[in-house]
Amino acid sequence: MNQANDVRRALAVLFARVVLGLIFFQAGVWKVFVLTPAGHARRWFLPFSDTFLPVWSLWAMGVTIPFVELAGGFLVLVGLWTTTGLAMLGAVLCVVTFGHLLHEPLYALHEHVIPRLALTVLLLALPRHWDRWSLDAWRTGARRAAGAQARIAVEAQGGGGGPERR
């Protein structure tokens, strides 16, 4: 029964991680390779030049966010440095929320931001060891296995340093 629950938890994390990763990765692909970062800045950020924000900051954020979405989405999608990827995506969501609310104080965040934020927060809150099918899990498992093999090899050569050497 416990093993079945472990699989269910791992599947829950996998599905949440892959869906969130795909949402941001695909947005990043489109913004970087189709719309272009400059086009993204012109379309979504320069309309805020009528606010107190300096135009240079609008350009900086407008051309940077597509790459952050692309990289962060990829990291979350494959489960590599997942916490870093989630932090990147969370930062994008904070910027997007700020911008939407700056122009429209009653912006309907539930249509765009809240679902992505919910998956981001969920994945950050769940224990990392539940994410069994990720590159992070493979890396830590490989590291643990290599460490265990090294300890076995040292002990086999008589250099274990355990109580028997005293």
C-alpha positions in Angstrom: 0.0 0.0 0.0 2.8 2.4 0.9 4.6 1.8 -2.4 1.4 2.5 -4.3 1.1 5.8 -2.5 4.7 6.6 -3.3 4.0 6.1 -7.0 0.8 8.2 -6.8 2.8 11.1 -5.2 5.6 10.8 -7.8 3.0 10.9 -10.6 1.3 13.9 -9.1 4.7 15.8 -9.0 5.6 14.6 -12.4 2.3 15.8 -14.0 2.4 19.2 -12.2 6.1 19.7 -13.1 5.7 18.7 -16.8 2.5 20.8 -17.3 4.0 23.9 -15.7 7.3 23.4 -17.6 5.5 23.0 -20.9 3.4 26.2 -20.3 6.5 28.3 -19.7 8.8 26.5 -22.1 6.4 26.8 -25.0 5.8 30.5 -24.2 9.5 31.1 -24.1 10.0 29.3 -27.5 7.3 31.4 -29.1 8.6 34.7 -27.5 12.3 34.0 -28.4 12.0 32.4 -31.8 8.7 33.7 -33.3 7.7 37.0 -31.6 11.4 37.8 -30.8 12.5 39.4 -27.6 12.4 42.9 -29.0 8.9 42.2 -30.3 7.9 40.9 -26.9 9.2 44.1 -25.3 7.4 46.3 -27.8 4.1 44.4 -27.6 3.8 43.7 -23.8 6.1 46.1 -22.0 6.4 49.4 -23.9 2.7 50.1 -23.4 3.7 50.7 -19.8 5.8 53.7 -20.8 2.9 55.9 -19.7 3.6 54.9 -16.1 6.4 55.9 -13.7 8.6 53.0 -14.9 11.7 54.1 -16.9 11.6 53.0 -20.6 15.0 51.4 -20.2 13.6 49.1 -17.5 10.7 48.1 -19.7 13.1 47.2 -22.5 15.3 45.3 -20.0 12.5 43.2 -18.6 10.8 42.9 -22.0 13.7 41.3 -23.7 14.9 39.2 -20.7 11.6 37.5 -19.7 11.3 35.4 -22.9 14.7 33.8 -22.1 13.8 33.4 -18.4 10.6 31.6 -19.4 12.4 29.4 -22.0 15.2 28.4 -19.6 13.1 28.2 -16.4 10.4 26.2 -18.3 13.0 23.8 -19.6 14.6 23.2 -16.2 11.2 22.5 -14.6 10.1 20.4 -17.6 13.0 18.0 -17.3 13.4 18.4 -13.6 17.0 19.7 -13.6 17.8 22.2 -10.9 14.1 22.3 -10.4 14.1 24.7 -7.5 16.1 27.3 -9.5 13.7 26.9 -12.4 10.7 27.3 -10.2 12.3 30.4 -8.6 12.8 31.9 -12.1 9.2 31.2 -13.1 7.9 32.6 -9.8 9.9 35.8 -10.4 8.3 36.1 -13.9 4.9 35.7 -12.3 5.6 38.5 -9.9 6.7 40.8 -12.7 3.6 39.9 -14.8 1.3 40.4 -11.8 2.9 43.8 -11.0 2.5 44.9 -14.6 -1.1 43.8 -15.0 -2.1 45.4 -11.8 -0.3 48.6 -12.6 -2.5 49.2 -15.7 -5.6 47.5 -14.4 -5.9 47.3 -10.6 -8.8 44.7 -10.8 -7.1 42.5 -13.4 -8.5 39.0 -13.6 -5.4 37.2 -12.3 -7.4 33.9 -12.1 -7.3 33.5 -15.8 -3.5 33.6 -16.3 -1.4 34.1 -13.2 -3.1 32.1 -10.5 -3.1 28.6 -12.2 0.6 29.0 -13.0 1.3 30.3 -9.5 -0.6 27.5 -7.9 1.5 24.9 -9.7 4.7 26.8 -8.9 3.9 27.0 -5.2 2.7 23.4 -5.1 5.9 22.1 -6.6 8.0 24.3 -4.3 6.0 23.0 -1.2 6.1 19.3 -2.0 9.1 17.3 -0.7 11.8 17.0 -3.3 12.1 13.2 -2.8 8.6 12.8 -4.2 9.9 13.9 -7.6 11.3 10.5 -8.5 11.2 10.9 -12.3 13.4 13.9 -12.9 17.0 14.6 -13.7 17.5 16.0 -10.2 16.5 12.6 -8.8 18.7 10.8 -11.2 21.7 13.1 -10.3 21.3 12.7 -6.6 20.7 9.0 -6.9 23.9 8.7 -9.1 25.8 10.8 -6.6 24.7 8.6 -3.7 25.5 5.5 -5.6 28.9 6.7 -6.5 29.6 7.7 -2.9 28.5 4.3 -1.7 30.7 2.5 -4.3 33.7 4.7 -3.3 33.1 3.8 0.4 32.9 0.1 -0.4 36.1 0.3 -2.5 38.0 2.0 0.3 36.8 -0.5 2.9 37.8 -3.4 0.6 41.3 -2.0 0.5 41.4 -1.9 4.3 41.2 1.8 4.5 37.7 2.1 5.9 38.8 4.0 8.9 36.1 2.3 11.0 36.4 1.0 14.6 38.4 -2.1 13.5 41.4 0.1 12.6 41.8 1.4 16.1 
